[in-house]
């Protein structure tokens, strides 16, 4: 029609369905590891509120969620990023750098999603 909508699906319904799928996919990925689901949720909330919702540095992540991790020596955060990178939540963009200088990109599907802690 003249609004650019499909006769069967309204644009609003498609947008709402996409938001549901985005949130469900993010919650599913975060929930893969119960030990890290709370820190992952806290980190994704912080990323969503940041000026760069597509990128987080290792150092910034450490300052945001270190207190939520059981081990604060950096090894657990390294494992955290390795696990969630394998699951598709992050992608390291400069793996040749030392840990404190690494940056992780968030896929566009998971940018600016409002999550609540459960």
N, C-alpha and C positions, 0 to 999 in steps of 0.2 A: 504494500500500500504506500501512500504518500509519506508516511512516517518512517519508512525503511524497515518495517516490521514484516515478519513472515505471517501468513494467514493462520498458521497453526500455533506458532510460538511468538509471544510478545517479547520485545526487547527487554523489558523489565524482568520477565520470567527467566530469560537466558542469563541476564546479569546476576540475578539472585541465585540461580543454580550454579553458576561459575564460582560465586563467593562461597557457597556451601561446599563445593568440591575442593576449593583451595584450602579452606579451614579443615575439612576432614582429612585431606592428604597431609597437611602439616601436623595435625594432632596424631595421625597414624605414625608418621616418621618419628616424631618426638617420643611417642610412646613405645618405640621399639626397645628402649633401654630404660627400665623403671628407675634405675639408680640415677640417671642423668635427666629424666624428664622435667623435673623442677628447674634445674639450672638451664636447660635448653629453652624452656618456656620464658624464664626471666630474660635470657639473652635475646630471644626473638622479640620480646616486648620492647627491650631497649633499642634494638635495631630498628624496629618499626617507628619509634619516636625520634630516631636520630636524623641528622641532616643528610646522611648518606645511607638510605635504607637498603642499598644493594651491596654494602661492603662493611666488614668489621675486621679490625686488626686483632692479632693474637693478644697484644698488650691491653687493648681496650676490653676484650672479652675477659681477660684475666682480672681486670679491675672490677668488672661487673659481676662475675659469678664465682670468683675465687672462694668467697665465704660459703657458697652453696656446695662446694666440692669437698669431699672427705680428705683429700690430700692437696695441700697448697704449694707443693714444690714445683709445679708446672708439668710434671709427668702425666697427671690425671687429665689436665686440660689438653695436653697433646693427644692422649688417647680419646678424649671427648671429640676433638675435631676429626681425628682419623675415623672414628666410628660414624659420626654424622656426615662426614664427607663421603664415605662409602655408601651411606643411605641416600645421598642426594640432597642433603640440606645445605651443604656448603661446598665450595670449590676453591682450593688454594690457588692464588694467582701468581705467587712468587715463591715456589717451593725451594729454590736455591738459597734463599735468605735464611738467617738464623731464626729460631722460633719467635723471638720477641719482635722481629721485623716483618713477620708474615702477615698477609692480608687474605681474607676469605670472602668470596663473592657469594651472595645469596641469590638463588634463581628468581627470576621475575615473578614466578607463580607464588612465591612465599614472601614477597615484599609487602610491607604495610598491612599485615593481617593482625587484627586485634584479637589477642588470646587472653584468656583469664586463667589464673592458677587454680587448679582443682585439687 
